[in-house]
Amino acid sequence: MKDSAEILCIGTEILLGNIVNTNSAVISRGLADIGIDMYHHTVVGDNPERLKQALDIAFSRNNIVITTGGLGPTYDDLSKETIAEYFGMPLEMHQPSADFLTAFFKKVGREMTENNLKQAMMPKGCIVLENHNGTAPGAILEKDGKVAVMMPGPPREMEPMFQKQVLPWLMKRSHQVFRSHCIYFFGIGESALEYQLRDQMQAMKNPTLAPYAKEGEVMLRVTASAKTEEEAEALMQPVLKDLQERFPDLIYGVDVDNLQTAVVCALKEKGLKLATAESCTGGYLSKRITDVPGSSQVFDCGVTSYANEIKEKVLGVSHETLQTYGAVSPQTAREMADGARRISGADIAVSTTGIAGPDGGTAEKPVGLVYVGVSSGWHSDVIELKLGRGYAAERDLIRYVAASHALSQVLKAVRLK
């Protein structure tokens, strides 16, 4: 029987919205990469009876249930006890875990209260998952064709345990190898891309091709199954090549973390420096660039010129331009980019100026109107964007997508060098 799994996240704080459940996304991607089907995510509070009900439902439709949360030392951490009882596997002291806890508290100079040893009580016969980033070990329970994988809730503890211990164990259950590549597009919507690729996607069996929408972007995941990694890779390469040849101006990267990472990598590869001049994005563009480790090699300067006075005095935008065309204009965007390149000595400079809203729009210049300018010694341009959709709260989205367009324009300039 082919494995299928359900994710069961345990914690009242998740139900109440006090924390964001990022664990499900990490686990979902990992399971998809090794070909384990998944059709349901469930969240349940710290309540043994409701957890038992959730386990009954999950195992009625899957043979694997992966849980996060409820493995700590406090009285309401009852996941392990409840799941062990569900499997009929009594808890017993796992001495290596107890020794680890004792050594940990001694190392950090804290007294270990007795309730911490609760974390070392493990279901008899389980596979213990070591926690190298916290104190609560995880466990894999297997009985009568059912598998329960228990992991701690904090993402910094859960993710390395999942990647380094759980995924390798699950992969051993399958005789097939599953591998994926992610192709990232900017400048086309999910529906438009799907329309162009629909026949191809429907006809594909192995590898498969599936679209996923992001904020202003689209990701295509190509996945292949084979007996070896090399065979899976050979199946995917023709698909990757075909897409890159069909959409050379829309694909910004393959298996990259995000658009800003693609930009920083491209600048490094060409040995180029970048500067920014921002108005409506308020430094957000510079932030996204400097979020990338190693960006200091390519990024020296960012000017946030919200006020017209700063546009004039720092960036050198002419008073006449501002008076005649206004701050939100292609002329101002061009002079902002030129000014940033001039004062920084960078190879490329990019600017943003626009109306992010919710106020400030007019019939001639509505909320969402943004101009992005790019300046370099070999390519300069200004593009007009109309990002407003009339929603009540779209300021953050307008700023984010405007910054993405600015990054895309930088990538275009780099590729033209």
Secondary structure as the mmCIF struct_conf table of DSSP 4:
data_model
#
loop_
_struct_conf.conf_type_id
_struct_conf.id
_struct_conf.beg_label_comp_id
_struct_conf.beg_label_asym_id
_struct_conf.beg_label_seq_id
_struct_conf.end_label_comp_id
_struct_conf.end_label_asym_id
_struct_conf.end_label_seq_id
STRN STRN1 SER A 4 ILE A 10
HELX_RH_AL_P HELX_RH_AL_P1 THR A 12 LEU A 15
TURN_TY1_P TURN_TY1_P1 LEU A 16 GLY A 17
BEND BEND1 ASN A 18 ILE A 19
HELX_RH_AL_P HELX_RH_AL_P2 ASN A 23 ASP A 33
TURN_TY1_P TURN_TY1_P2 ILE A 34 GLY A 35
STRN STRN2 ASP A 37 VAL A 44
BEND BEND2 ASP A 46 ASP A 46
HELX_RH_AL_P HELX_RH_AL_P3 PRO A 48 ARG A 61
BEND BEND3 ASN A 63 ASN A 63
STRN STRN3 ILE A 64 THR A 68
BEND BEND4 GLY A 69 GLY A 69
BEND BEND5 GLY A 72 THR A 74
TURN_TY1_P TURN_TY1_P3 TYR A 75 ASP A 76
HELX_RH_AL_P HELX_RH_AL_P4 SER A 79 PHE A 87
TURN_TY1_P TURN_TY1_P4 GLY A 88 GLY A 88
STRN STRN4 LEU A 91 MET A 93
HELX_RH_AL_P HELX_RH_AL_P5 GLN A 95 VAL A 108
TURN_TY1_P TURN_TY1_P5 GLY A 109 GLY A 109
HELX_RH_3T_P HELX_RH_3T_P1 GLU A 114 ALA A 120
STRN STRN5 MET A 121 PRO A 123
TURN_TY1_P TURN_TY1_P6 LYS A 124 GLY A 125
HELX_LH_PP_P HELX_LH_PP_P1 CYS A 126 CYS A 126
STRN STRN6 ILE A 127 LEU A 129
HELX_LH_PP_P HELX_LH_PP_P2 GLU A 130 GLU A 130
BEND BEND6 HIS A 132 THR A 135
STRN STRN7 GLY A 138 LYS A 143
TURN_TY1_P TURN_TY1_P7 ASP A 144 GLY A 145
STRN STRN8 LYS A 146 MET A 151
BEND BEND7 GLY A 153 PRO A 154
HELX_RH_AL_P HELX_RH_AL_P6 PRO A 155 MET A 161
HELX_RH_PI_P HELX_RH_PI_P1 PHE A 162 VAL A 166
HELX_RH_AL_P HELX_RH_AL_P7 LEU A 167 MET A 171
TURN_TY1_P TURN_TY1_P8 LYS A 172 ARG A 173
BEND BEND8 HIS A 175 GLN A 176
STRN STRN9 VAL A 177 PHE A 186
BEND BEND9 GLY A 187 ILE A 188
HELX_RH_AL_P HELX_RH_AL_P8 GLU A 190 ALA A 203
BEND BEND10 ASN A 206 PRO A 207
STRN STRN10 THR A 208 LYS A 214
TURN_TY1_P TURN_TY1_P9 GLU A 215 GLY A 216
STRN STRN11 GLU A 217 ALA A 226
BEND BEND11 LYS A 227 THR A 228
HELX_RH_AL_P HELX_RH_AL_P9 GLU A 229 ARG A 246
TURN_TY1_P TURN_TY1_P10 PRO A 248 LEU A 250
STRN STRN12 ILE A 251 VAL A 254
BEND BEND12 ASP A 255 ASP A 255
BEND BEND13 ASP A 257 ASP A 257
HELX_RH_AL_P HELX_RH_AL_P10 LEU A 259 LYS A 270
TURN_TY1_P TURN_TY1_P11 GLY A 271 GLY A 271
STRN STRN13 LEU A 274 GLU A 278
BEND BEND14 SER A 279 SER A 279
TURN_TY1_P TURN_TY1_P12 CYS A 280 GLY A 283
HELX_RH_AL_P HELX_RH_AL_P11 TYR A 284 THR A 290
TURN_TY1_P TURN_TY1_P13 ASP A 291 ASP A 291
BEND BEND15 VAL A 292 VAL A 292
TURN_TY1_P TURN_TY1_P14 PRO A 293 GLY A 294
HELX_RH_3T_P HELX_RH_3T_P2 SER A 295 GLN A 297
TURN_TY1_P TURN_TY1_P15 VAL A 298 VAL A 298
STRN STRN14 PHE A 299 THR A 304
BEND BEND16 ALA A 307 ALA A 307
HELX_RH_AL_P HELX_RH_AL_P12 ASN A 308 LYS A 313
TURN_TY1_P TURN_TY1_P16 VAL A 314 LEU A 315
HELX_RH_AL_P HELX_RH_AL_P13 HIS A 319 TYR A 325
BEND BEND17 ALA A 327 SER A 329
HELX_RH_AL_P HELX_RH_AL_P14 PRO A 330 SER A 344
BEND BEND18 ASP A 347 ASP A 347
STRN STRN15 ILE A 348 GLY A 354
BEND BEND19 GLY A 357 ASP A 359
BEND BEND20 ALA A 363 LYS A 365
TURN_TY1_P TURN_TY1_P17 VAL A 367 GLY A 368
STRN STRN16 LEU A 369 SER A 376
BEND BEND21 GLY A 377 TRP A 378
STRN STRN17 ASP A 381 LYS A 386
BEND BEND22 ALA A 392 ALA A 393
HELX_RH_AL_P HELX_RH_AL_P15 ARG A 395 LEU A 416
#
